Amino acid sequence: MSDAVKRILENYPNAHRDSLIPILQEVQEEQGYLSRDVIVTIGEYLNLPASKIYGVATFYNQFRFKPIGTYHIQVCRGTACHVKGSARVLDAIKRELKIEPNETTRDGMFSLEVVACIGACGLAPVISINGEFFAGVEPEKIKGILNTFRKKGTEHGKS
């Protein structure tokens, strides 16, 4: 068990099932996703079978079971974004990165997620990359946006 997971669990002494979601959220925040080993560890700590932990975690869209990329892209598919063309934006990202939603590029630089609503309807269509919002995105802008992050990744030792 990693030190980070151990510290998180220590914040929940005598924890029971009612602490499961906050624990899962904290572990994912720390590690980026929920690994099989972490699910087993949490299950042992809470005295719950791993299948129950996994069942709860898969019920909620917020939990991930694979590592995300250095740059995590969220494409809003809410009503306003849909009407303004977010499907075409999503297609452009998929073409450019050669990945589907919930996948990560081979180099680990980008991951892609479709979200129901980012909450920036007046700026539709919107994408977010590591929390940085891009408003009024058009498919033709995608390559330039991604190249900006590719350049950042190269400058920081990612390739």
C-alpha positions as CSV (number, residue, x, y, z in Angstrom):
1,M,0.0,0.0,0.0
2,S,1.4,3.4,-0.9
3,D,2.1,6.0,1.8
4,A,-0.5,8.3,0.2
5,V,-3.3,5.7,0.4
6,K,-2.2,4.8,4.0
7,R,-2.5,8.5,5.0
8,I,-5.9,8.8,3.4
9,L,-7.2,5.7,5.3
10,E,-5.7,6.9,8.5
11,N,-8.0,10.0,8.2
12,Y,-10.9,7.6,8.6
13,P,-10.4,5.7,11.8
14,N,-13.1,3.1,12.6
15,A,-14.5,3.8,9.1
16,H,-17.4,1.8,7.7
17,R,-19.3,1.7,4.4
18,D,-20.5,5.3,4.8
19,S,-17.0,6.5,4.3
20,L,-16.5,4.6,1.1
21,I,-17.2,7.3,-1.4
22,P,-15.2,10.0,0.3
23,I,-12.2,7.6,0.5
24,L,-12.6,6.6,-3.1
25,Q,-12.7,10.3,-4.1
26,E,-9.6,11.2,-2.1
27,V,-7.6,8.2,-3.4
28,Q,-8.5,9.1,-7.0
29,E,-7.6,12.7,-6.4
30,E,-4.2,11.6,-5.1
31,Q,-3.5,8.8,-7.7
32,G,-5.6,9.9,-10.6
33,Y,-7.5,6.7,-10.8
34,L,-8.6,3.6,-8.7
35,S,-6.3,0.6,-9.3
36,R,-7.3,-2.9,-8.6
37,D,-4.8,-3.0,-5.7
38,V,-6.3,0.1,-4.1
39,I,-9.8,-1.3,-4.4
40,V,-8.7,-4.5,-2.6
41,T,-6.9,-2.4,0.1
42,I,-9.9,-0.2,0.7
43,G,-12.1,-3.3,0.9
44,E,-9.8,-4.8,3.5
45,Y,-9.7,-1.6,5.5
46,L,-13.5,-1.2,5.5
47,N,-14.1,-5.0,5.8
48,L,-16.1,-5.0,2.6
49,P,-15.5,-7.4,-0.4
50,A,-13.7,-5.8,-3.3
51,S,-16.8,-6.6,-5.5
52,K,-18.9,-4.3,-3.3
53,I,-16.3,-1.5,-3.6
54,Y,-16.1,-2.0,-7.4
55,G,-19.9,-2.1,-7.6
56,V,-20.2,1.3,-5.9
57,A,-17.3,2.8,-7.8
58,T,-18.7,1.7,-11.2
59,F,-22.1,3.2,-10.4
60,Y,-20.7,6.7,-10.3
61,N,-19.3,8.3,-13.5
62,Q,-16.7,10.2,-11.5
63,F,-14.5,7.2,-10.8
64,R,-11.8,6.0,-13.2
65,F,-10.1,2.7,-13.3
66,K,-7.2,3.5,-15.7
67,P,-4.6,6.2,-15.4
68,I,-5.4,9.5,-17.1
69,G,-3.0,11.3,-19.4
70,T,-0.8,14.2,-18.4
71,Y,-3.4,16.4,-20.1
72,H,-7.0,15.2,-19.4
73,I,-9.5,16.5,-21.9
74,Q,-13.2,16.8,-21.0
75,V,-15.6,17.4,-23.8
76,C,-19.0,18.8,-22.7
77,R,-22.0,17.1,-24.3
78,G,-24.6,19.1,-22.4
79,T,-27.6,20.5,-24.3
80,A,-26.1,23.9,-25.1
81,C,-22.8,22.4,-26.2
82,H,-24.6,19.7,-28.3
83,V,-26.7,22.3,-30.1
84,K,-23.5,24.4,-30.8
85,G,-21.6,21.4,-32.3
86,S,-19.7,19.6,-29.5
87,A,-20.2,16.3,-31.4
88,R,-18.0,17.6,-34.2
89,V,-15.5,18.9,-31.7
90,L,-15.4,15.5,-30.1
91,D,-14.9,13.8,-33.5
92,A,-12.0,16.2,-34.2
93,I,-10.3,15.3,-31.0
94,K,-10.8,11.6,-31.6
95,R,-9.3,11.9,-35.1
96,E,-6.4,14.0,-33.9
97,L,-5.4,11.8,-31.0
98,K,-6.6,8.5,-32.4
99,I,-8.3,7.6,-29.2
100,E,-11.9,7.1,-28.1
101,P,-13.5,8.5,-24.9
102,N,-12.1,6.9,-21.7
103,E,-8.9,6.1,-23.4
104,T,-5.4,7.6,-23.1
105,T,-2.9,8.1,-25.9
106,R,0.0,5.6,-26.1
107,D,2.5,8.2,-24.9
108,G,0.3,8.9,-21.9
109,M,0.1,12.6,-22.8
110,F,-3.7,12.9,-23.4
111,S,-6.8,11.2,-22.1
112,L,-10.3,11.9,-23.3
113,E,-13.6,12.0,-21.4
114,V,-17.1,13.0,-22.4
115,V,-19.0,14.7,-19.6
116,A,-22.7,15.5,-19.4
117,C,-22.2,19.2,-18.5
118,I,-19.2,21.3,-17.5
119,G,-21.5,24.1,-16.4
120,A,-20.4,26.8,-18.8
121,C,-23.4,26.7,-21.1
122,G,-23.0,30.4,-22.2
123,L,-19.6,29.5,-23.6
124,A,-20.7,26.5,-25.7
125,P,-19.2,24.4,-27.1
126,V,-16.7,24.0,-24.3
127,I,-13.8,21.7,-23.6
128,S,-11.6,21.6,-20.5
129,I,-8.0,20.4,-20.4
130,N,-6.7,19.9,-16.8
131,G,-9.3,22.4,-15.7
132,E,-8.4,25.1,-18.3
133,F,-11.6,26.0,-20.2
134,F,-11.7,26.6,-24.0
135,A,-14.9,28.4,-25.1
136,G,-16.6,28.5,-28.5
137,V,-14.4,25.6,-29.7
138,E,-14.6,24.8,-33.3
139,P,-13.3,21.5,-34.8
140,E,-10.7,23.5,-36.8
141,K,-9.2,24.9,-33.6
142,I,-8.6,21.4,-32.0
143,K,-5.2,20.7,-33.7
144,G,-3.8,24.1,-32.5
145,I,-5.1,23.7,-29.0
146,L,-3.6,20.2,-28.7
147,N,-0.3,21.3,-30.2
148,T,-0.1,24.0,-27.5
149,F,-0.2,21.2,-24.9
150,R,2.1,18.9,-26.9
151,K,4.6,21.7,-26.8
152,K,4.2,22.2,-23.0
153,G,4.6,18.4,-22.6
154,T,7.8,18.4,-24.6
155,E,9.2,21.3,-22.6
156,H,8.5,19.4,-19.4
157,G,10.1,16.2,-20.5
158,K,7.1,14.4,-21.9
159,S,7.2,13.1,-25.5
